[in-house]
Amino acid sequence: MRFPLLCIAAMLVALPAAAQNAKKAAPKVDPVVERAKQRCVEQHGVDCDTPEGLREWIIQDRQMTPEQQRSAAAARRVRASQTR
C-alpha cells in the first residue's frame, strides 16, 4: 500500500517540473517579426534575417493611434488644399 502512494507522490512532483521544461524548450515566435519576414521575402528583400533588415517592414505594419490618424488626415487635407 505504501509503494503506490510513493509513486503517486513522485509523479505529482515530477509533472510540474516536466511541464516547465517543455515550456522553456518551445521557442517564442513573435508574430510581428514573422509577418515582417514573410513580407520581406515576398518583396525580394535583401536582408530578411537580421533585425536591422526587418526594421522597415515592422514599422510599416505598425498600427496608428487615433491621434496619429487625425494628424495624418489633417496634413493630407492641408496638402490637398495647397495644390488647388
C-alpha positions in Angstrom: 0.0 0.0 0.0 2.8 2.3 0.8 4.6 1.8 -2.6 1.7 3.1 -4.8 1.4 6.2 -2.6 5.1 6.9 -3.1 4.8 6.5 -6.8 1.8 8.9 -7.0 3.6 11.4 -4.9 6.7 11.2 -7.1 4.6 11.7 -10.2 2.9 14.7 -8.7 6.3 16.3 -8.0 7.7 15.4 -11.4 4.8 16.6 -13.5 5.2 20.4 -12.9 8.9 20.2 -13.5 8.4 18.4 -16.8 5.8 21.0 -17.8 8.1 23.8 -17.0 10.9 22.2 -19.1 8.5 21.8 -22.0 7.6 25.5 -21.9 11.2 26.5 -21.9 12.1 24.3 -24.8 9.5 25.8 -27.2 11.0 28.9 -28.8 8.8 32.0 -28.7 7.8 33.2 -32.1 6.9 36.9 -32.4 4.0 37.2 -35.0 5.1 40.7 -35.9 8.6 39.6 -36.8 7.3 36.5 -38.7 4.9 38.8 -40.7 7.7 41.2 -41.4 10.0 38.4 -42.5 7.2 37.0 -44.8 6.6 40.4 -46.4 10.4 40.9 -46.9 10.8 37.6 -48.7 7.7 38.2 -50.8 9.0 41.6 -51.9 12.5 40.1 -52.6 14.1 42.0 -49.7 17.9 41.9 -49.4 18.3 41.5 -45.6 15.4 39.5 -44.3 17.2 37.7 -41.5 18.5 40.4 -39.3 16.6 42.8 -37.0 18.1 45.8 -38.8 16.8 44.4 -42.2 13.3 43.8 -40.8 13.0 47.1 -39.1 11.4 48.9 -42.1 8.9 46.1 -42.6 8.0 46.2 -38.9 7.5 49.9 -38.9 5.2 49.7 -42.0 3.0 47.2 -40.2 2.6 49.2 -37.0 -0.9 50.4 -36.3 -1.6 54.1 -36.0 -3.2 55.5 -32.9 -6.4 57.6 -33.4 -4.3 60.8 -32.7 -1.8 59.9 -35.4 -4.7 59.2 -37.8 -6.2 62.6 -37.1 -2.8 64.2 -37.6 -2.2 62.4 -40.9 -5.7 63.3 -42.2 -5.1 67.0 -41.3 -1.8 67.0 -43.1 -3.4 65.3 -46.1 -6.1 68.0 -46.2 -3.5 70.8 -46.0 -1.5 69.3 -48.9 -4.7 68.9 -51.0 -5.8 72.5 -50.4 -2.4 73.8 -51.3 -2.4 72.0 -54.7 -5.7 73.5 -55.8 
